[in-house]
Amino acid sequence: LPEAKALPPQVHLHHRGMWVVKGRVKALGGLTTWDGPAQIALETSTSYMLVPPFRYLPFMRNLLPNGAFDLLCGVDKINKGIVICSCEARDKLVARISLAFTDDWGATHSFELRKEDLFETVTGKHGEQLCVPQVQQRP
């Protein structure tokens, strides 16, 4: 293993205490391939992948195309404004997500989020099964 060093230049500690790395985010298999540079924040206080507000709707509409996101998902204002969906949305998911970044030694690391990991099943207040996308809008 390489000797431990100070943080590589492409990694920095954000003022909110999260690690931020420059990388790429891809949504593959949707109507369009979403592929673009991104700052990937590694935040241990949440299990969500947080997407900037101005990119959230286009990103989610690529994962759940043909109006599925708008039809099956909505904002739960009681629960801190998180997006929650009918579990039918799992069957409409057409893309997978890949995160990639380059380390200090030039090696590229890619991590794929499997489709089955992109929703958490919860019980609604009336006993119904609901699904919470693990991709949420960053506050």
DSSP file (Angstrom, degrees, kcal/mol; ACC not computed):
  #  RESIDUE AA STRUCTURE BP1 BP2  ACC     N-H-->O    O-->H-N    N-H-->O    O-->H-N    TCO  KAPPA ALPHA  PHI   PSI    X-CA   Y-CA   Z-CA
    1    1 A L              0   0    0      0, 0.0     3,-0.1     0, 0.0     0, 0.0   0.000 360.0 360.0 360.0 143.6    0.0    0.0    0.0
    2    2 A P        -     0   0    0      0, 0.0     3,-0.1     0, 0.0     2,-0.1  -0.316 360.0 -92.2 -64.1 151.2    1.2    3.5   -0.7
    3    3 A E        -     0   0    0      1,-0.1     2,-0.1     0, 0.0     0, 0.0  -0.375  49.2 -98.6 -63.2 140.0    2.4    5.5    2.3
    4    4 A A        +     0   0    0     -3,-0.1     2,-0.2    -2,-0.1    -1,-0.1  -0.382  53.1 173.5 -63.2 136.2   -0.3    7.6    3.9
    5    5 A K        -     0   0    0      1,-0.2    -1,-0.0    -2,-0.1     0, 0.0  -0.709  38.3 -72.0-130.7-179.6   -0.2   11.2    2.8
    6    6 A A  S    S-     0   0    0     -2,-0.2    -1,-0.2     1,-0.2     0, 0.0  -0.233  79.9 -61.6 -65.1 169.2   -2.1   14.4    3.2
    7    7 A L        -     0   0    0      1,-0.1    -1,-0.2     2,-0.1     6,-0.0  -0.279  62.2-108.4 -55.7 135.3   -5.4   14.5    1.3
    8    8 A P    >   -     0   0    0      0, 0.0     3,-2.0     0, 0.0    -1,-0.1  -0.259  31.9-107.4 -60.1 156.5   -4.9   14.2   -2.5
    9    9 A P  T 3  S+     0   0    0      0, 0.0    -2,-0.1     0, 0.0    95,-0.0   0.783 119.1  54.8 -60.9 -27.0   -5.5   17.4   -4.4
   10   10 A Q  T 3  S+     0   0    0     92,-0.1    12,-1.1    12,-0.0     2,-0.4   0.472 102.9  66.6 -87.3   0.8   -8.8   16.1   -5.9
   11   11 A V  E <   +A   21   0A   0     -3,-2.0     2,-0.3    10,-0.2    10,-0.2  -0.974  62.0 165.9-119.9 132.8  -10.2   15.3   -2.4
   12   12 A H  E     -A   20   0A   0      8,-2.1     8,-2.5    -2,-0.4     2,-0.7  -0.981  39.5-111.0-142.4 158.8  -11.0   17.9    0.2
   13   13 A L  E     -A   19   0A   0     -2,-0.3     6,-0.2     6,-0.2    -2,-0.0  -0.799  36.5-137.1 -89.9 116.7  -12.9   18.2    3.4
   14   14 A H    >   -     0   0    0      4,-3.0     3,-2.3    -2,-0.7     4,-0.1  -0.306  23.4-109.3 -70.1 155.7  -16.0   20.3    2.9
   15   15 A H  T 3  S+     0   0    0      1,-0.3    -1,-0.1     2,-0.1    -2,-0.0   0.705 118.3  60.7 -61.8 -19.0  -16.9   22.9    5.5
   16   16 A R  T 3  S-     0   0    0      2,-0.1    -1,-0.3     1,-0.0    -2,-0.1   0.361 123.2-102.2 -90.0   6.2  -19.9   20.7    6.6
   17   17 A G  S <  S+     0   0    0     -3,-2.3     2,-0.3     1,-0.3    -2,-0.1   0.623  81.6 122.6  89.4  13.3  -17.6   17.8    7.5
   18   18 A M        -     0   0    0     25,-0.1    -4,-3.0    -4,-0.1     2,-0.3  -0.791  63.6-114.9-107.2 153.0  -18.1   15.6    4.4
   19   19 A W  E     -AB  13  42A   0     23,-1.6    23,-3.6    -2,-0.3     2,-0.4  -0.672  30.4-161.8 -81.6 137.7  -15.4   14.4    2.0
   20   20 A V  E     +AB  12  41A   0     -8,-2.5    -8,-2.1    -2,-0.3     2,-0.3  -0.987  10.7 177.7-126.2 127.6  -15.8   15.7   -1.5
   21   21 A V  E     -AB  11  40A   0     19,-2.6    19,-3.6    -2,-0.4     2,-0.4  -0.938  29.6-120.5-124.8 149.8  -14.1   14.2   -4.5
   22   22 A K  E     + B   0  39A   0    -12,-1.1    80,-0.6    -2,-0.3     2,-0.2  -0.732  56.6 121.1 -86.3 136.9  -14.3   15.1   -8.2
   23   23 A G  E     -CB 101  38A   0     15,-3.0    15,-2.6    -2,-0.4     2,-0.4  -0.791  55.3 -78.9-163.3-154.8  -15.6   12.3  -10.4
   24   24 A R  E     -CB 100  37A   0     76,-2.5    76,-2.3    13,-0.3     2,-0.5  -0.975  23.1-155.5-131.7 145.0  -18.4   11.3  -12.8
   25   25 A V  E     -CB  99  36A   0     11,-2.3    11,-1.8    -2,-0.4     2,-0.4  -0.987  15.5-174.1-119.4 130.4  -21.9   10.2  -12.3
   26   26 A K  E     -CB  98  35A   0     72,-2.6    72,-2.7    -2,-0.5     2,-0.6  -0.979  18.4-164.4-125.2 137.5  -23.6    8.0  -14.9
   27   27 A A  E     -CB  97  34A   0      7,-2.3     7,-1.9    -2,-0.4     2,-0.4  -0.972  26.4-167.0-113.7 110.3  -27.2    6.9  -15.2
   28   28 A L  E     +C   96   0A   0     68,-2.8    68,-2.4    -2,-0.6     5,-0.1  -0.816  56.9  25.2-108.0 136.0  -27.0    4.1  -17.7
   29   29 A G  S    S+     0   0    0     -2,-0.4    -1,-0.2     1,-0.2     4,-0.1   0.395  87.4 115.2 101.0  -2.8  -29.9    2.4  -19.5
   30   30 A G  S    S-     0   0    0      2,-0.4    -1,-0.2    -3,-0.3    33,-0.1  -0.035  90.8 -77.6 -82.7-167.2  -32.5    5.2  -19.3
   31   31 A L  S    S+     0   0    0     31,-0.5     2,-0.3     1,-0.1    31,-0.1   0.868 123.0  17.1 -62.0 -35.9  -34.0    7.1  -22.2
   32   32 A T  S    S-     0   0    0     30,-0.1     2,-0.7    -5,-0.0    -2,-0.4  -0.952  89.2-111.7-130.6 153.8  -30.7    9.0  -22.4
   33   33 A T        -     0   0    0     -2,-0.3     2,-0.7    -4,-0.1    -5,-0.2  -0.785  27.6-149.3 -86.9 118.7  -27.4    8.2  -20.8
   34   34 A W  E     +B   27   0A   0     -7,-1.9    -7,-2.3    -2,-0.7     2,-0.4  -0.793  31.4 157.6 -86.7 119.0  -26.7   10.7  -18.1
   35   35 A D  E     +B   26   0A   0     -2,-0.7    -9,-0.2    -9,-0.2    -2,-0.1  -0.908  10.3 132.9-147.9 113.1  -23.0   11.2  -17.9
   36   36 A G  E     -B   25   0A   0    -11,-1.8   -11,-2.3    -2,-0.4    -2,-0.0  -0.998  54.8 -87.5-159.3 159.3  -21.3   14.2  -16.4
   37   37 A P  E     +B   24   0A   0      0, 0.0     2,-0.3     0, 0.0   -13,-0.3  -0.353  51.0 172.1 -65.6 150.0  -18.6   15.5  -14.1
   38   38 A A  E     -B   23   0A   0    -15,-2.6   -15,-3.0     2,-0.0     2,-0.7  -0.994  40.6-118.8-155.3 154.7  -19.7   15.8  -10.5
   39   39 A Q  E     -B   22   0A   0     -2,-0.3     2,-0.7   -17,-0.2   -17,-0.2  -0.916  35.1-152.1 -93.4 119.3  -18.4   16.6   -7.1
   40   40 A I  E     -B   21   0A   0    -19,-3.6   -19,-2.6    -2,-0.7     2,-0.6  -0.844   5.0-155.7 -98.6 116.7  -19.2   13.4   -5.1
   41   41 A A  E     -B   20   0A   0     -2,-0.7     2,-1.0   -21,-0.2   -21,-0.3  -0.818   4.6-151.1 -95.5 123.8  -19.8   14.1   -1.5
   42   42 A L  E     +B   19   0A   0    -23,-3.6   -23,-1.6    -2,-0.6     2,-0.5  -0.815  24.6 176.1 -95.8 100.7  -19.1   11.2    0.8
   43   43 A E    >   -     0   0    0     -2,-1.0     3,-0.6   -25,-0.2   -25,-0.1  -0.926  21.5-170.1-113.5 121.8  -21.5   11.9    3.7
   44   44 A T  T 3  S+     0   0    0     -2,-0.5    -1,-0.1     1,-0.2   -26,-0.0   0.523  77.5  74.3 -89.7  -4.9  -21.7    9.4    6.5
   45   45 A S  T 3  S+     0   0    0      1,-0.0     2,-0.3     2,-0.0    -1,-0.2   0.487 101.3  38.6 -87.2  -0.8  -24.7   11.0    8.2
   46   46 A T    <   -     0   0    0     -3,-0.6    -3,-0.1     2,-0.1     4,-0.1  -0.992  60.8-147.3-145.3 151.5  -27.2    9.8    5.5
   47   47 A S  S    S+     0   0    0     -2,-0.3     2,-0.1     2,-0.1    -1,-0.1   0.482  72.2 103.4 -92.1  -3.9  -27.7    6.7    3.4
   48   48 A Y  S    S-     0   0    0     87,-0.1     2,-0.7     1,-0.0    87,-0.2  -0.450  73.4-129.8 -81.5 149.8  -29.1    8.8    0.5
   49   49 A M  E     -e  135   0B   0     85,-3.6    87,-2.2    -2,-0.1     2,-0.5  -0.904  34.8-148.1 -88.4 115.1  -27.3    9.8   -2.6
   50   50 A L  E     -e  136   0B   0     -2,-0.7    87,-0.2    -9,-0.2    -9,-0.2  -0.777  13.1-165.3 -96.9 126.8  -28.0   13.5   -2.6
   51   51 A V  E     -e  137   0B   0     85,-2.8    87,-3.4    -2,-0.5     5,-0.1  -0.872  31.4 -99.9-110.5 138.8  -28.4   15.3   -6.0
   52   52 A P    >>  -     0   0    0      0, 0.0     3,-1.8     0, 0.0     4,-1.2  -0.256  35.8-116.4 -55.2 144.1  -28.2   19.1   -6.4
   53   53 A P  H 3> S+     0   0    0      0, 0.0     4,-0.6     0, 0.0     3,-0.5   0.846 112.8  54.9 -53.1 -40.6  -31.7   20.6   -6.7
   54   54 A F  H 34 S+     0   0    0      1,-0.2    83,-0.0     2,-0.1    -3,-0.0   0.650 116.5  38.2 -72.5 -12.7  -31.3   21.9  -10.2
   55   55 A R  H <> S+     0   0    0     -3,-1.8     4,-2.1     2,-0.1    -1,-0.2   0.526  93.9  87.7-108.4  -9.5  -30.3   18.4  -11.4
   56   56 A Y  H  X S+     0   0    0     -4,-1.2     4,-2.9    -3,-0.5     5,-0.3   0.942  87.9  44.1 -62.6 -54.0  -32.7   16.3   -9.3
   57   57 A L  H  X S+     0   0    0     -4,-0.6     4,-2.7     1,-0.2     5,-0.2   0.935 115.8  46.3 -61.3 -48.1  -35.8   16.1  -11.6
   58   58 A P  H  > S+     0   0    0      0, 0.0     4,-1.1     0, 0.0    -1,-0.2   0.911 114.7  49.5 -60.2 -38.5  -33.9   15.5  -14.8
   59   59 A F  H  X S+     0   0    0     -4,-2.1     4,-1.6     2,-0.2     3,-0.4   0.946 114.6  42.8 -64.1 -48.2  -31.8   12.8  -13.1
   60   60 A M  H  X S+     0   0    0     -4,-2.9     4,-2.7     1,-0.2    -1,-0.2   0.853 110.2  56.3 -69.1 -34.3  -34.9   11.0  -11.6
   61   61 A R  H  < S+     0   0    0     -4,-2.7    -1,-0.2    -5,-0.3    -2,-0.2   0.744 106.2  52.3 -70.3 -20.8  -36.9   11.3  -14.8
   62   62 A N  H  < S+     0   0    0     -4,-1.1   -31,-0.5    -3,-0.4    -1,-0.2   0.860 112.3  44.4 -76.6 -38.1  -34.1    9.5  -16.5
   63   63 A L  H  < S+     0   0    0     -4,-1.6    31,-2.4     1,-0.3    32,-0.7   0.875 128.1  29.3 -70.8 -37.3  -34.2    6.7  -14.0
   64   64 A L  S  <>S+     0   0    0     -4,-2.7     5,-1.6    29,-0.2    -1,-0.3  -0.745  92.4 178.4-123.4  79.8  -38.0    6.6  -14.1
   65   65 A P  T > 5 +     0   0    0      0, 0.0     3,-1.8     0, 0.0    -3,-0.1   0.004  47.8  48.7 -80.7-176.8  -38.9    7.7  -17.6
   66   66 A N  T 3 5S-     0   0    0      1,-0.3    -4,-0.1    -5,-0.1    -5,-0.0   0.807 131.5 -56.9  57.9  36.0  -42.2    8.0  -19.6
   67   67 A G  T 3>5S+     0   0    0     -3,-0.2     4,-2.2    -6,-0.2    -1,-0.3   0.450 105.7 124.9  81.5   0.1  -43.8   10.0  -16.8
   68   68 A A  H <>5S+     0   0    0     -3,-1.8     4,-2.9     1,-0.2     5,-0.3   0.905  72.5  49.7 -61.8 -42.5  -43.3    7.2  -14.2
   69   69 A F  H  ><S+     0   0    0     -5,-1.6     4,-1.8     1,-0.2    -1,-0.2   0.950 114.3  44.3 -61.6 -47.8  -41.5    9.5  -11.7
   70   70 A D  H  4 S+     0   0    0     -6,-0.2    -1,-0.2     1,-0.2    -2,-0.2   0.827 119.6  42.9 -66.6 -31.9  -44.2   12.2  -11.9
   71   71 A L  H  < S+     0   0    0     -4,-2.2    -2,-0.2     1,-0.1    -1,-0.2   0.868 124.3  30.9 -80.6 -39.0  -47.0    9.7  -11.7
   72   72 A L  H  < S+     0   0    0     -4,-2.9    14,-2.5    -5,-0.2     2,-0.3   0.534 112.2  59.6-103.6  -8.2  -45.6    7.4   -8.9
   73   73 A C  E  <  +F   85   0C   0     -4,-1.8     2,-0.3    -5,-0.3    12,-0.2  -0.882  51.3 159.5-126.2 154.0  -43.6    9.7   -6.7
   74   74 A G  E     -F   84   0C   0     10,-2.5    10,-3.0    -2,-0.3     2,-0.5  -0.954  42.5 -84.1-158.6 175.1  -44.2   12.8   -4.7
   75   75 A V  E     -F   83   0C   0     -2,-0.3     2,-1.0     8,-0.2     8,-0.2  -0.764  27.3-145.5 -93.3 129.7  -42.8   14.9   -1.8
   76   76 A D  E   > -F   82   0C   0      6,-3.2     5,-1.4    -2,-0.5     6,-0.7  -0.803  16.2-174.6 -92.4  96.4  -43.6   13.9    1.8
   77   77 A K  T   5S+     0   0    0     -2,-1.0     3,-0.5     1,-0.2    -1,-0.2   0.747  80.5  57.0 -68.2 -23.9  -43.9   17.3    3.4
   78   78 A I  T   5S+     0   0    0      1,-0.2     2,-0.8     2,-0.1    -1,-0.2   0.860 103.0  55.7 -73.8 -35.4  -44.3   15.7    6.9
   79   79 A N  T > 5S-     0   0    0     -3,-0.4     3,-1.6     3,-0.2    -1,-0.2  -0.461 132.8 -77.6 -98.8  60.1  -41.1   13.8    6.6
   80   80 A K  T 3 5S-     0   0    0     -2,-0.8    -3,-0.2    -3,-0.5    -2,-0.1   0.694  82.2 -68.8  59.2  23.4  -38.6   16.6    5.9
   81   81 A G  T 3 <S+     0   0    0     -5,-1.4    -1,-0.3     1,-0.2    -4,-0.2   0.725  83.4 160.0  73.9  22.1  -39.6   16.9    2.3
   82   82 A I  E <   -F   76   0C   0     -3,-1.6    -6,-3.2    -6,-0.7     2,-0.4  -0.427  44.8-110.1 -74.6 154.7  -38.2   13.6    1.1
   83   83 A V  E     -F   75   0C   0     -8,-0.2     2,-0.3    50,-0.2    -8,-0.2  -0.688  38.1-175.3 -83.0 135.1  -39.4   12.0   -2.1
   84   84 A I  E     -F   74   0C   0    -10,-3.0   -10,-2.5    -2,-0.4     2,-0.3  -0.977   2.4-165.4-132.9 146.5  -41.5    8.9   -1.6
   85   85 A C  E     -FG  73 131C   0     46,-3.3    46,-3.0    -2,-0.3   -12,-0.2  -0.858  30.7 -99.9-130.0 159.5  -43.0    6.6   -4.3
   86   86 A S  E >   - G   0 130C   0    -14,-2.5     3,-2.3    -2,-0.3     4,-0.2  -0.572  43.8-117.8 -66.1 143.9  -45.4    3.9   -4.8
   87   87 A C  T >> S+     0   0    0     42,-0.6     3,-1.3     1,-0.3     4,-0.5   0.642 109.3  80.9 -66.8 -10.6  -43.4    0.6   -4.8
   88   88 A E  H >> S+     0   0    0      1,-0.2     3,-0.9     2,-0.2     4,-0.7   0.772  76.6  74.4 -59.7 -25.0  -44.6    0.2   -8.4
   89   89 A A  H X> S+     0   0    0     -3,-2.3     4,-0.9     1,-0.2     3,-0.8   0.819  82.9  65.8 -60.1 -31.7  -41.8    2.6   -9.2
   90   90 A R  H X4 S+     0   0    0     -3,-1.3     3,-0.6     1,-0.3    -1,-0.2   0.887 100.8  49.6 -57.4 -38.4  -39.2   -0.2   -8.6
   91   91 A D  H << S+     0   0    0     -3,-0.9    -1,-0.3    -4,-0.5    -2,-0.2   0.709 109.3  52.2 -74.1 -19.7  -40.6   -2.0  -11.6
   92   92 A K  H << S+     0   0    0     -3,-0.8     2,-0.2    -4,-0.7    -1,-0.2   0.551  78.9 115.7 -91.9  -9.7  -40.4    1.1  -13.8
   93   93 A L    <<  +     0   0    0     -4,-0.9   -29,-0.2    -3,-0.6   -30,-0.1  -0.444  33.6 169.3 -65.3 123.9  -36.7    1.8  -13.0
   94   94 A V        +     0   0    0    -31,-2.4     2,-0.3    -2,-0.2    -1,-0.2   0.568  50.3  61.4-114.0 -12.6  -34.8    1.4  -16.2
   95   95 A A        -     0   0    0    -32,-0.7     2,-0.3    20,-0.1   -66,-0.2  -0.776  59.8-148.1-118.1 159.9  -31.3    2.8  -15.4
   96   96 A R  E     -C   28   0A   0    -68,-2.4   -68,-2.8    -2,-0.3     2,-0.4  -0.848  22.0-124.7-117.1 161.0  -28.5    1.9  -13.0
   97   97 A I  E     -CD  27 113A   0     16,-1.2    16,-3.2    -2,-0.3     2,-0.4  -0.886  20.3-170.8-112.9 136.6  -26.1    4.4  -11.5
   98   98 A S  E     -CD  26 112A   0    -72,-2.7   -72,-2.6    -2,-0.4     2,-0.4  -0.993   4.1-163.7-125.7 132.2  -22.4    4.4  -11.6
   99   99 A L  E     +CD  25 111A   0     12,-2.9    12,-3.0    -2,-0.4     2,-0.4  -0.946  13.8 179.8-112.3 134.8  -20.0    6.6   -9.6
  100  100 A A  E     +CD  24 110A   0    -76,-2.3   -76,-2.5    -2,-0.4     2,-0.3  -0.996   7.4 164.2-137.6 141.7  -16.4    6.9  -10.7
  101  101 A F  E     -CD  23 109A   0      8,-2.2     8,-3.4    -2,-0.4     2,-0.5  -0.983  31.2-122.2-150.6 160.1  -13.4    8.9   -9.4
  102  102 A T  E     - D   0 108A   0    -80,-0.6     6,-0.2    -2,-0.3   -80,-0.2  -0.873  26.7-141.1-106.3 132.2   -9.7    8.9   -9.8
  103  103 A D    >   -     0   0    0      4,-2.8     3,-1.9    -2,-0.5    -1,-0.0  -0.187  35.8 -87.8 -85.1-177.8   -7.5    8.4   -6.8
  104  104 A D  T 3  S+     0   0    0      1,-0.3    -1,-0.1     2,-0.1    -2,-0.0   0.682 126.5  53.7 -64.3 -19.6   -4.2   10.2   -6.0
  105  105 A W  T 3  S-     0   0    0      2,-0.1    -1,-0.3  -103,-0.0     3,-0.1   0.292 120.5-103.5-101.6   8.3   -2.2    7.5   -7.9
  106  106 A G  S <  S+     0   0    0     -3,-1.9     2,-0.3     1,-0.3    -2,-0.1   0.432  75.6 136.3  89.2  -0.9   -4.2    7.8  -11.1
  107  107 A A        -     0   0    0     -5,-0.0    -4,-2.8     1,-0.0     2,-0.4  -0.644  48.9-135.7 -82.8 136.5   -6.4    4.7  -10.7
  108  108 A T  E     -D  102   0A   0     -2,-0.3     2,-0.5    -6,-0.2    -6,-0.2  -0.773  16.6-162.1 -92.2 134.2  -10.1    5.1  -11.6
  109  109 A H  E     -D  101   0A   0     -8,-3.4    -8,-2.2    -2,-0.4     2,-0.4  -0.968   4.9-168.9-118.1 128.8  -12.5    3.5   -9.2
  110  110 A S  E     -D  100   0A   0     -2,-0.5     2,-0.4   -10,-0.2   -10,-0.2  -0.943   4.7-169.9-119.5 140.7  -16.1    2.8  -10.2
  111  111 A F  E     -D   99   0A   0    -12,-3.0   -12,-2.9    -2,-0.4     2,-0.5  -0.993   9.8-153.5-129.5 123.7  -19.0    1.8   -8.0
  112  112 A E  E     -D   98   0A   0     -2,-0.4     2,-0.7   -14,-0.2   -14,-0.2  -0.842   6.9-145.9-101.0 131.7  -22.3    0.7   -9.4
  113  113 A L  E     -D   97   0A   0    -16,-3.2   -16,-1.2    -2,-0.5     5,-0.1  -0.855  25.7-131.5 -92.7 117.7  -25.5    1.1   -7.4
  114  114 A R    >   -     0   0    0     -2,-0.7     3,-1.7   -18,-0.1     4,-0.4  -0.355  14.0-118.9 -71.7 149.6  -27.7   -1.8   -8.3
  115  115 A K  G >  S+     0   0    0      1,-0.3     3,-1.5     2,-0.2     4,-0.2   0.872 114.1  57.0 -55.2 -39.4  -31.3   -1.2   -9.2
  116  116 A E  G 3  S+     0   0    0      1,-0.3     3,-0.4     2,-0.1    -1,-0.3   0.667 103.8  54.7 -70.2 -14.0  -32.5   -3.2   -6.2
  117  117 A D  G <  S+     0   0    0     -3,-1.7    -1,-0.3     1,-0.2    -2,-0.2   0.443  87.1  81.2 -94.4  -0.4  -30.6   -1.0   -3.9
  118  118 A L  S <  S+     0   0    0     -3,-1.5    16,-2.7    -4,-0.4    17,-0.4   0.471  90.2  50.5 -89.0  -0.7  -32.2    2.3   -5.1
  119  119 A F  E     -H  133   0C   0     -3,-0.4     2,-0.5    14,-0.3    -1,-0.0  -0.997  62.6-155.4-135.7 142.6  -35.4    2.0   -3.0
  120  120 A E  E     -H  132   0C   0     12,-2.2    12,-3.1    -2,-0.4     2,-0.4  -0.972  22.5-132.7-112.5 129.0  -36.0    1.3    0.6
  121  121 A T  E     +H  131   0C   0     -2,-0.5     2,-0.3    10,-0.2    10,-0.2  -0.670  32.4 171.7 -83.3 131.2  -39.4   -0.2    1.5
  122  122 A V  E     -H  130   0C   0      8,-2.9     8,-3.0    -2,-0.4     2,-0.5  -0.883  33.9-112.1-132.1 163.9  -41.3    1.5    4.4
  123  123 A T  E     -H  129   0C   0     -2,-0.3     6,-0.2     6,-0.2     5,-0.1  -0.881  31.9-136.0-101.1 127.1  -44.7    1.2    5.9
  124  124 A G    >   -     0   0    0      4,-4.0     3,-2.0    -2,-0.5    -1,-0.0  -0.167  31.7 -96.0 -73.5 172.1  -47.0    4.2    5.4
  125  125 A K  T 3  S+     0   0    0      1,-0.3    -1,-0.1     2,-0.1    -2,-0.0   0.675 126.7  49.5 -67.4 -16.0  -49.2    5.6    8.1
  126  126 A H  T 3  S-     0   0    0      2,-0.1    -1,-0.3     0, 0.0    -2,-0.1   0.186 125.8 -98.6-105.1  15.2  -52.2    3.6    6.9
  127  127 A G  S <  S+     0   0    0     -3,-2.0    -2,-0.1     1,-0.3     2,-0.1   0.433  79.3 137.9  86.7  -0.1  -50.2    0.3    6.7
  128  128 A E        -     0   0    0     -5,-0.1    -4,-4.0     1,-0.1     2,-0.5  -0.459  58.6-111.6 -79.5 151.9  -49.5    0.5    3.0
  129  129 A Q  E     + H   0 123C   0     -6,-0.2   -42,-0.6    -2,-0.1     2,-0.3  -0.717  40.9 177.3 -82.5 128.1  -46.1   -0.3    1.5
  130  130 A L  E     -GH  86 122C   0     -8,-3.0    -8,-2.9    -2,-0.5     2,-0.5  -0.868  21.1-134.6-126.0 161.6  -44.2    2.7    0.1
  131  131 A C  E     -GH  85 121C   0    -46,-3.0   -46,-3.3    -2,-0.3   -10,-0.2  -0.976   6.9-154.6-124.1 130.0  -40.8    3.0   -1.4
  132  132 A V  E     - H   0 120C   0    -12,-3.1   -12,-2.2    -2,-0.5   -48,-0.2  -0.895  22.1-129.8-101.6 116.4  -38.3    5.7   -0.6
  133  133 A P  E     - H   0 119C   0      0, 0.0   -14,-0.3     0, 0.0   -50,-0.2  -0.422   6.9-141.2 -62.5 137.7  -35.8    6.4   -3.4
  134  134 A Q  S    S+     0   0    0    -16,-2.7   -85,-3.6   -86,-0.1     2,-0.6   0.434  88.4  80.5 -81.5   1.7  -32.2    6.3   -2.1
  135  135 A V  E     +e   49   0B   0    -17,-0.4     2,-0.3   -87,-0.2   -85,-0.2  -0.956  66.7 168.9-105.3 115.0  -31.6    9.2   -4.5
  136  136 A Q  E     -e   50   0B   0    -87,-2.2   -85,-2.8    -2,-0.6     2,-0.3  -0.830  39.9 -95.4-126.1 161.9  -32.9   12.4   -2.9
  137  137 A Q  E     -e   51   0B   0     -2,-0.3   -87,-0.1   -87,-0.2   -54,-0.0  -0.606  42.9-116.0 -77.1 133.5  -32.6   16.1   -3.5
  138  138 A R              0   0    0    -87,-3.4   -82,-0.1    -2,-0.3    -1,-0.1  -0.506 360.0 360.0 -68.6 133.3  -29.8   17.8   -1.6
  139  139 A P              0   0    0      0, 0.0    -1,-0.2     0, 0.0    -2,-0.0   0.520 360.0 360.0 -65.1 360.0  -31.3   20.4    0.8
